[in-house]
Amino acid sequence: YLSFIFFLGAFVMRSAGCVINDLWDKNIDKKITRTKNRPIASGEISIIKAFLFLAILLLFGLFCLSILNKETWIIALLSIPIIIIYPLAKRFTKWPQVFLGLAFSWGVPTAWVASGGSWNLGILFIYIGTIFWVIGYDTIYGCQDRLEDKLFGINNSAITAEKYLSNFIKITYFNTIFFFMLAGIYLQLHFGWFLGVFFMSYHLYTQAIKINQVNRKSSLRIFQSNKIAGMFLVIGSISK
């Protein structure tokens, strides 16, 4: 039951985040080959319709939240400023992926509190590890538009770390694994967790190696392979 509510809530709020991002970036998206045909940027969907759809998504999200305990409400609502700020981050920092990591990873403490857990170092370690993971894989994702982003002056960690891209990805992924391991030790998790983290670490390392020969198609393929990395973590976490 709780898993279904979180799945639905995550899907709805992720969709809402995409709408907010596309609203903020409609003028930027028009300039980029990969994004110029997005519904809002292309004019296929009007601004008014986009806001109406956003309102519907947020109402569904509020409904999911209302079913959970009050402690979860507080944690979830605190994420709203970060969700709104992230699309603007590329306008004032060269590392917008950091804000994305803070926003996307917020589901970790939210789910923890909803399941009856209390704040501790262990869940903080998982949150931090997830932030680094998001920074790493979204930097790979950003490599798709690197040339055009540079042309139009759009900030992206794939550009900022361009001269040492592979090493940057390795560092972010190393921190991901490091904090996941710390969390496992602190929370005294079962052996399956550590096994899952081990296989995840190998997969993330292969991503960092492949990024040396990256192009638009391969960067998307490497980015999408993070589903496999996540699968290792999930299987490990439920295996004993």
N, C-alpha and C positions, 0 to 999 in steps of 0.2 A: 504493500500500500504506500508506504513512505517513498520507496524507490520510484513508483509510478508518478507520484506527485512531483518529485524532484526532476524526473525525466521531462514531464510536461512543462514544469516551471522553467527548467534550463532551456528547453526548446523555444518557449515563448519569449523569454528574456533575451536569448541570443538573437532571435529574430528582431526584437525591438532594438537591440544594439546595432544591428545591421541597418535598420531604417534610419536611426539617428545618425549613423556614420554617413549614409548616402545623402541625407539631407544637408549635413554640414559640408560634404565634399562634392556636391553636385557640379560646381564650377570647375573644380580640379579634375573630376572624373571625365568631364567633357574633353579634356586635353590628352588623356592617356588612352592608347589604343585598346588595352585590355578592358577598360572600364567605361569607355564612351557610350556603350550600348546598354548600360544599366538603366532600369526603368525611369528613375528620377532624372538622371543626367540627360537621357535622350528625349525626355518630355513625354514618354509613353504614359507615365503616371504623373498627375499634377501634384503640386505641393499640398494642396488641401486634402486630396485623397490619401496622400502619404501620411499626413497627420492623423486622419481618421483611422487609418489602418494601425498606426502607432498606438492610438488611444485604445483600440480594441485589444491589441496585444498586451498593453499595460493592465487593462482590466482583467484579462485572463491571469496575468502574473499576480495581480493583487488577490484574485480568488484563490490561487494555489497557496499564496502566503497566508491567507486568512485561516487556512486549515491547520497550519503549523502552530507551534507554541509561541508565546509572546517574545521570548528571548530571541527566537529566530527572526521575528519581525524587525527587531532593532538591528541585528547584524545585516539583514538583507537591505534594509532601507539606507544604511550607511554606505552602501555600494553605489547608490544613484549618482552622487557627484562625480565619482570616478568614471562611471559609464558615460556621463555627459561630457566630461573633460577629455577623455581619450581621443575622440576624433579631432579635437583642436590641438592636440599635443604636437603634431607635426608642424604647427605654425610657430611654436615658441621653443622647441627643443630638437636636438639632433637625434634624440633617443626616444621616439614616441612609443617604441615597443615596451619600454618599462611601464608606461601607464596602461598599456594593453595587458601586460602581465598582472598588474595589480587588480585590474577589473575582472579578467577572465578567471583568475585564481580565487576570487572571492567566494565561489561556490564551495570551496573546501571548508572554511570555518562555518559557513551557513549550514551545510549538511551535517557537520559535526555537532553543532548546537541543536539542530532539529532532531537528531537521533538521541539526544539526552546527554551528550558529552559536555564537559566544561573546558574552558580555556586552559591550556597548558603548553609547555615548551614543545611537546611532541607535535601537536596540531600546527603550531607556529612554524616548525621545521618543514612540515609538509607544504604549508602555504608558501613559504619562501622557495622551496624546491620547485614548486609548480610555477612560480613567477619566472624563475630562471629558464625553465623548460619553454614557457610561452615566448620569452624574449628570443631564445635560440631558434625555435621553429618559425616564428613570424619574421625574423630576420631573413631566413631562407626564403620564405614566401615573398618578402619584399624584393628579392633579387629579380623577380619577374619584370618589374618596372624600373629597374635601377637606372638605365640609360635615359629614359624619358623623365624620371623624377629629377635627375641631375639637370636636365635641359630646362625644366620649368621651376627649379629651385625648391623642390618638395623634400623635406627632411625625412630621412629613413635610416635606420641603423645599418642596413645593407650598404648604404653609401658611406656613412660615417666610419664604419669598420672595414671598408672595401680593401684596404691595403693589407689587412691581417684577418680577413674574413674567416678562414678555416680555423685559425687559433681562437678567434672570438667565439665561434660556435662551440669549439672544444671547451673553452672556459665556462660558458653558460651551462653546457650539458654536464660538465664535471661538477659544478655547483648543484645542479639538479640531483644527481646521484648522491652527492655528499650529504645533502640535507635530508633526502629520503632515507638514507642509511641511519643518520642521526635520529630521525623520527622513529625508525624501527627499533633502535636500541632503547631510546627513552620510553617508548610505549610498550616495550617488551613484546613486540609482535612475533608471530610464529615464523618458522623457517621459510614458509611459502612466500612471505613478503620479501625477504632478502633474496630468494631465488628469482623472483619476478624482477626485482631491481637489478640483479646481475644481468639477466637477459636483456633488459631494457638498456642498460649501460652499453652493452655490445652493439645494439642496434643504433643507439645515438652516436656512438663512435664512428660507425660506418657512414652515417649521414655527414659528419664533419669531414671525413676523408673525401667523400664524393663531391662536396661543395667546391673543391678546387677546380673542377671542370664544369662549373654550373653555367647554364643558359636558361632561357625563359621556360622551356618545356621541362628540363631536368629539375629546376628549382621547385616547380609545382609538384613533380613526382616525388621528390625528396620530402617536401613539406607534407604531402598526403600520407607518406609512409609512417608518420607519427601515430597513425591509428594502430599500427603494429606495436609500436613502443608502448602505447597506452594499454593495448591488449595484454602485453606481458605483465604490466603492473596490476591490472584487474584480476587476471588469472592467479597471479601470485598472492594477491591480498585475500582471495576467497579459498585458497588451497592451504591445507594444513598437513 
